[in-house]
Amino acid sequence: MDDGHIDKQAAARARAYSMPLEEIDPATPELFRDDVMWPYFERLRKEAPVHYQAEHEFGPYWSITRYNDIMAVDTDHASFSSEPSITIADPKDDFKLPMFIAMDPPKHDAQRKTVSPIVAGPNLQALEPIIRERAGKILDELPIGEEFDWVDKVSIELTTMTLATLFDFPWEDRRKLTRWSDVATAGPNTAFFSSPETAEDERRAELFECVDYFMRLWNERVNAPPKGDLISMLAHGESTRNMDRMEYLGNLILLIVGGNDTTRNSISGSVLALNQFPDEYRKLKADPEAMIPSMVSETIRWQTPLAHMRRNATRDVEIGGKTIRKGDKVIMWYVSGNRDEEVIERPNDYWIDRPNVRRHLSFGFGIHRCVGNRLAELQLKIIWEEILKRFSTIEVVGEPRRVLSSFVKGYETLPVIIRA
């Protein structure tokens, strides 16, 4: 970690502990882009683990920052509804995108059940050699000894290939999936849009392009015998075959973002973490077979690729001595719970053979636990098995550029040089 990074963290700590507690707004995207949210969450866990933010552009909200409190909210879907949104912003009245992660039972359960076979054991076994072959080809084409962007060349490429396979999506257009994933979650002040003022119109135009493209695939699959890809599953599924265009788009965005963005950022995060903790890198290289499975789980905890999930209180509930009122917006900060000193030993360290390494919040809990968690772990496992067969070191040679978002915790670029 260079001196500039250390100075930035020290300044963030001083500010986090000097400002009035009620003014702390952890949903500020710039904190995540600059990687300085940590002391704010640390202070909230210590002093206000159930914290009310009265002033926010998307309305007031509660922050839940401790591991056990997050678990209590996440596993109580009767008191904490996922409707109408899993992010801090409310859907606009004229652009509502129903998706099963933002639904409650019974509709949630039926739609989730329609797509879950694609990430069940037998299908993962069939996918593993395909992912491995692609990972090997991606790695074999990388330049040795020259700087390049790991995010673009490896993380995006592997996860987009996998997603295209799950959708049986036209191969030559697969980077459209990457684009739609980014546009769906990007903030108005990002490079994806011409200006903040036009961002929402531009986003809608691109997402309509997405659903129009997928409508063509739907029409092909619905008139053919059922197959094992996601579009065919949705087109023939009893609970999904009568979706309207907006619900189809909502579920597509869920599957696209969930199926590629999160794994992409975990793959990039693993390279960064191993560079920041070189002893762990040495440990990994000394015994890959033993270390990779636990390294995968530790990466997903350390990275926490989705920083938060939102719920809405369906009744008055007391948590941590505070009364959350019916209708209040509740944000579960997974990124904070995964660093909770009271539950996780040495939480800020990247420790690849950590005891209880699977004890993290990144996949969520309860009925909304990530449906594709095993596929995410599989891709991370395979890429590192193939990396360690080929290269002595992947060296990070500059600061990553991080995503401007308090929801997607990820990387736009990560400059690296590979040593053979």
N, C-alpha and C positions, 0 to 999 in steps of 0.2 A: 504494500500500500504506500503510495508516494506521499510526500509532505503536504501537497495541496489537498489531497483527499482527507488527510488527518485534520488539517486546519478547518476544512469545511464541516467535518463532523463535530469538531470542538465548538465551532460557532453555532451550529444547530442545537447542540446540547445546552449551550448558554441561553439561547433564545427560548428553547422549549421549557426550561426550568424558571425563566424569569417572567414570562408572560402570565397574565391572569388565567387561571384554570378554565374559566368559562369561555375564554377566547380561542382555546385550542380547537382547530378544525382539521381533523386528520384526513378528511376527504379532499384536501387541497392537492390537485394533481401535481403541482410543481414539487411538492415534498417527495413524491415518488420518482419523478424525472431526475431529481438531484440526489436521490438515495439518502435523504436526511430525515425521513419520517421516524426512524428508530427511537430517538430520545423522547419524542412526543408520545409514542405508544408506551414507552417505559414509564413515563410520568403518569399517564392515565391508568396503567395497571396498578401503580402504587397508590395513587391518591384519589382516583375517580374511575374505578373499573366499569361502572355503569354511568356514562357521561352524557349529558344533554347538551346538544349544540342548537341553540335557539335561532341563530341567524345563518341561513345557507341559501344559495341561489335556488336549490331544489326543495326548500322548506326545512323545518326543524327535524332533527333525528337524534336517536340514541346510539351511542357507540358502546358495544360490548367488546372488551379487550382481553379478558382473562380466559384461559383455556376452558376451565370447567363451566363458566357461565355461557360461553359460546356453545359448548356441548349441550347444555340444558336447553338453550333456545333452539338449536338445530334439530334436536330429537323430539321437540314438542310441536308438531305441525298443527295440532288442534288449537293451541294458543297463539301460534305465530304462523300466519299464512304467507305463502309465497306469491299470492296474487296482490297487485297486478304486475309486479316487476321484481327481479332479483338484483337490480342495480339501484343506486340512490336516486336516480332521476325517474320521475313518473312518465309513463307513456303519454304522448300527445293524443288528444281526443280523435284527431283525424289520421292518426298513424299508429294504431294499436297492433301489436304483433304477438298474439297468443302463442305460447310455447310450453311444452309440458313441464319444464323446470320451474315455470312461473304459474303453475296450476296446483290445486289441491286435489286430494282424492275425492271421488273415484276416477275423475277424468285423467288426472296425472298418471295414476297407476296403469290404466289401460293403454295410454299412448306410449309410456315408457316400455311396457311389456312388448309392444309391437316391434321396437327397434333393438331391444336388448340381445336377441340371439346373435347379432352380428359381432358382439364382443364377448360371447360366451366361449368356454374352453375349446370346443371342437373347431370353431372358426379361427381362434387365435393360433391353434396348432397348424392350421392350413396357411395362415398368413405368415408365420414365423420365417420359413425359408424364402418367401418372396421379399419380405422386409430385409432379410440378411443379404440377399443378392444385391438389392438396390443400395443398401448401406455400403457394401463393399465397392460397388461401382462408383458411387459418389466420392468415397475416400480415395480411390485409386486415381481419380482425375484431378485431385487437388494439387496445387503447385507446392513443391518442397522448397523451403528456404526463401519464399517470397511472401510478402504481406497480402492477406486477403480478408474478406469479411465472412466470418464463420456463420453468422446468422443467415445470410443469403445463400451461401454455397452449400451449407450442410443442414442446419436446423430447419429452415423453411423447406428445402428441397425434399428431405426425407419425409417430413410430416405431411407435406402436400401430396406426395406420391401415395402415401398410405391412405389419405382421405379420398383421393381420386379413385382408388381401388374400392373403398367401402361404398362409394356412390356409384361405381361403374361409370365414372365421369369421363368424357372425351379427353384422352391423354394430352393432346397437344394444347388444350385450353386449361390445363390444371392450375396454372398460376392465377387464373381468375378466382379460384377458391381462396388463395392467399389474399388477393385484393379485397374481395368481399368480406373476408374475416376482419381485415384491418379497418375497412370503412365502417363496418357495423359497430365497432367499439371505439373508434377514434373520437377524440374531443374536437370541438369546433376550432380550436387554436392550433391545429396540427397541419403538417404539410400535405395531408391528404385532400385538403380543401383549398379553394382559391382565397377565401376570406372567412372569418368567423360569421359574418353576416349572411353569407350564402351557403354555409356549411350544411345546414339542415336540408335545404333543397337539393344540394348536390348528393348528400347521403341517400336521400329518398330515391333520387333518379338512378343511382347505382344499384340500390337494393331492388328496385323494380326491374332493372336489367337482369339481376340475379334470378328473381322469381320467374321472369319470362323465359330465361334459359332453362330453368328447371321444369317449367311447365311442359316444354317440348319433351324433356326426358320422361316426365310423368305420363304424358299421352302415349309415348312409345311403350312404356312398361305396363300401363294399366290394360292395354289391349294385347298383351302377351302373357304367357303362363307365368305365375309367380317365380321369382328368382331370389337369390340370397343377398342382393345389394339393398342399400338403404332406401332408394327411391321405389324399388319394387315392393319392399316391405310396407312403406307408407301407402303406396297406391292400392295395395290389396288388403291392408290391415283393416279389420272391422271398425276400430275406433279412429282411424285416420283417413279412410278412403273418401269420406265426405267433407274433408276440411275445405274451407274457402281459401281464396288466394292469400289473404293476410296470415291466416293460421299456418298455411304451408310455408310461407316465407319465415314466420317466427320460428318454426321447428327447424327449417333449413339453417337459419343463423345459429341456433343453438348447437346443431350438429357440426356446423363448419367451425365455429369458434371453439367449442368444446373438443372437437376432434383434431384440431391442428395448432391453434394458438397456444394452448397451455403446454402441450408437449414440446413445441418449438422452443418456448422460453425456458423449460427445464433442461433441454439439451444445451442451450447456450449457457444457462446458469451453471451447469456442471463444469464446463471449461473454465469459467471465471472463478468458481469456488476452489477448484484444484490449484489454480494459480495463486489465489490469495492464501491458501493453506498448503504450502509445498510439502510438508511432512505427510499430509494425507495422500498427495499425489504419489509420493515414494511408496507409501504403504499399499496403494492400489496397484502400482506396477510390480511390486514384489510378490503379490499373490492375487492376481485378478479373479481367479475362479471363486475364491472365498470372499473377496471384497465387493465385487460388482453388485450382487443382489442388495446388500445393505447400503452401498453407496447410492444406488438408485433411490431408495426410500429417503435417505438423508438429503439428497439433492432436492427432492420434491418438497420436503419440509423447509429446507433452507431457502429455496427459491420462492415457494408459495405463489404459483403462477397466477392465481386469482386472489387479489388482496382481500376482497370482502364478498359477502352475500347479504342481501337485504331480506327482511321479513316485515310483516305488518301485524301488530297485536290485534287479536280478535276479541280480547277481553282485557280488563285490568289485571296486570300481573306484577308481582313484586320480585325483583332480582337485585341482589346486592344491597338491600335496604332502600332501594328506589322503587317507586310505583310507576310502571309504564302503563299508560292509559290506552284503552281500546281505540284503535285507529292510528296509534303512533307508529312512526317508521323506526325500525330497529336494524342497525348495521352490525353484523357479526364480522369482526376484523380477524380473519384467519391469519393474516400476516403478523398480527400481534400475539394471538394465542399460540402460534408456533414458536414464539420467543419468550413464553411465560416462564420466568425463573422459578416459580413455585412448582411447576410440573415437569419442566424439561431441564435437565442438567446441562450446564454450559451452553445455554440456548443460542448464543451468538456465534459459537464455534461451528465450523463445518467438520464433523467428526464421523468418518464413514463407517466405523464399526461401533457406533453408539449403541448402548444397551436400549432395548425397546424402540428400535429405530423406526418401526412402523407406526409409532404413536404420534401421529401428527394430524392436523386439521385440513390439510390441503384438498382432500377429496370430499370434505364435508361428512356429515353423519345423518342417520335417519333415512327417511324415504327419498331424499334428494341426493344421497351419496352418489358421487360421480359414476355414471354407468360405464364409462370407458376407462376406469382406472387401471385395469390390468393391461389394456392395450398401450396406455401411456408408459407403464413400467416396462413392457416388453420392448418398445422402441428405444427407450433409454438404455436398457440392458444390451440390446443388440449393437447399437452404435458404439458403445464402449468396448464390447468384446472385439469388434472389428478394428477400432482405433488402436487398441493395445497390441494387436497382431502386427500392425504396420509401422507405427511411429513411436519414437522414444518420448517425445514431448510435443504438446501443443502449447505454445507460449503466447500469452496475451501481451500485446505490445502497445496498448493504449487504453484509455478509459472507454468503456462501452457507452454508446448513446442509448439512454433508456426511454421507454415509452412514457409520454405525458398522459398519465391516467392513474386514478386511484382505484381502478377496478382490475385492468390487465396489468400485472406486474411483469414487465418484460423488457426486451432489448430490440432496438432498431438496428444497431450494428455492434459488432464485437471484432476489433482488428486482431488478427493472430498471425503467427508464423509457425509452420510445422517443421520440426527437426526430425529427420529420418532415424 
